[in-house]
């Protein structure tokens, strides 16, 4: 059975880049991404506001078929990525890009280890804005600035509150907390050191 390592961080915390780098370093690793299953970002932002009023239960975030696929991959069966439609083969380690950590009840039973990348929200937001600006320039999208203005307005209205809750709950229950202000290579080495202890030196995943 595979070892499932969940990677969590706020928006702009560098989850995707970290997962990709960690997968390369481990060698025998599969990747699974919450963002390719979740349905919340397709709903009006008012949904998040109501979610906060209803008690802010992260388990209420819908991600159809995610738990099913995570369980299957963990047990050694291949799955199909819902975005790329490519087959994802099982591996000794499954790197699960999961911003909710163990706070999502459907997937929590299949997670063995959680890494929280702790990044101050102002730094994470600045990184994300720069990422969006670079993408708009690359795509030569003149309407990108309108979208970005809406994103920042929604961030001030509700996103930041959600991210504060995420840090409090997900970070508190993480097995390893990394300082996201550190260089990427330092974060990677810290994660590898922790996973060597967790998985055991007898395993062959470390290349």
Long-range contacts (C-beta under 8 A, 24 or more apart in sequence): 1-74, 1-75, 1-76, 2-30, 2-73, 2-74, 2-75, 2-76, 2-90, 2-91, 2-92, 2-93, 2-94, 3-92, 3-93, 3-94, 3-112, 3-113, 3-198, 3-199, 4-70, 4-74, 4-93, 4-94, 4-96, 4-110, 4-111, 4-112, 4-113, 5-93, 5-94, 5-95, 5-96, 5-111, 5-112, 5-113, 5-114, 5-115, 5-195, 6-96, 6-97, 6-98, 6-101, 6-102, 6-111, 6-113, 6-114, 6-115, 7-95, 7-96, 7-97, 7-98, 7-115, 7-117, 8-98, 8-99, 8-100, 8-101, 8-114, 8-115, 8-116, 8-117, 8-166, 8-170, 8-171, 8-174, 9-99, 9-116, 9-117, 9-118, 9-119, 9-124, 9-180, 10-99, 10-119, 10-121, 10-124, 10-163, 10-166, 10-167, 11-124, 11-125, 11-128, 11-159, 11-163, 12-119, 12-123, 12-124, 12-125, 12-126, 12-127, 12-128, 12-129, 12-131, 13-117, 13-119, 13-124, 13-127, 13-180, 14-117, 14-119, 14-127, 14-180, 14-184, 15-97, 15-99, 15-117, 16-97, 17-184, 18-117, 18-184, 18-187, 18-188, 18-191, 19-95, 19-97, 21-184, 21-188, 22-95, 22-188, 22-191, 22-192, 23-95, 25-188, 25-192, 25-206, 25-207, 26-93, 26-95, 26-192, 26-195, 26-205, 26-206, 26-207, 27-204, 27-205, 27-206, 27-207, 28-91, 28-92, 28-93, 28-204, 28-205, 28-207, 29-91, 29-92, 29-93, 29-94, 29-95, 29-205, 30-73, 30-88, 30-89, 30-90, 30-91, 30-93, 30-94, 30-95, 31-88, 31-94, 31-95, 31-96, 31-97, 32-69, 32-70, 32-73, 32-79, 32-88, 32-94, 32-95, 32-96, 32-97, 33-81, 33-83, 33-97, 34-63, 34-66, 34-96, 34-97, 34-98, 34-99, 34-100, 35-97, 36-81, 36-82, 36-83, 37-63, 37-64, 37-65, 37-66, 37-69, 37-82, 38-62, 38-63, 38-66, 39-63, 39-64, 45-154, 45-157, 45-158, 48-158, 48-159, 48-162, 49-157, 49-158, 52-158, 52-161, 52-162, 56-162, 56-165, 58-100, 58-103, 58-104, 58-166, 58-169, 59-103, 59-104, 59-105, 59-106, 61-100, 61-104, 63-104, 63-106, 63-107, 66-106, 66-107, 67-106, 67-107, 67-110, 70-94, 70-96, 70-107, 70-110, 71-110, 74-110, 91-205, 92-199, 92-203, 92-204, 92-205, 93-195, 93-199, 93-205, 99-166, 99-170, 100-166, 100-170, 101-169, 101-170, 101-171, 101-173, 101-174, 102-170, 102-173, 103-166, 103-169, 103-170, 103-173, 112-198, 113-175, 113-176, 113-194, 113-195, 113-198, 114-170, 114-173, 114-174, 114-175, 114-176, 115-174, 115-175, 115-176, 115-177, 115-178, 115-191, 115-194, 116-170, 116-171, 116-174, 116-176, 116-177, 116-178, 117-178, 117-180, 117-187, 118-167, 118-171, 118-177, 118-178, 118-179, 118-180, 119-180, 119-181, 120-181, 121-160, 121-163, 121-164, 121-167, 123-180, 123-181, 124-163, 124-180, 125-155
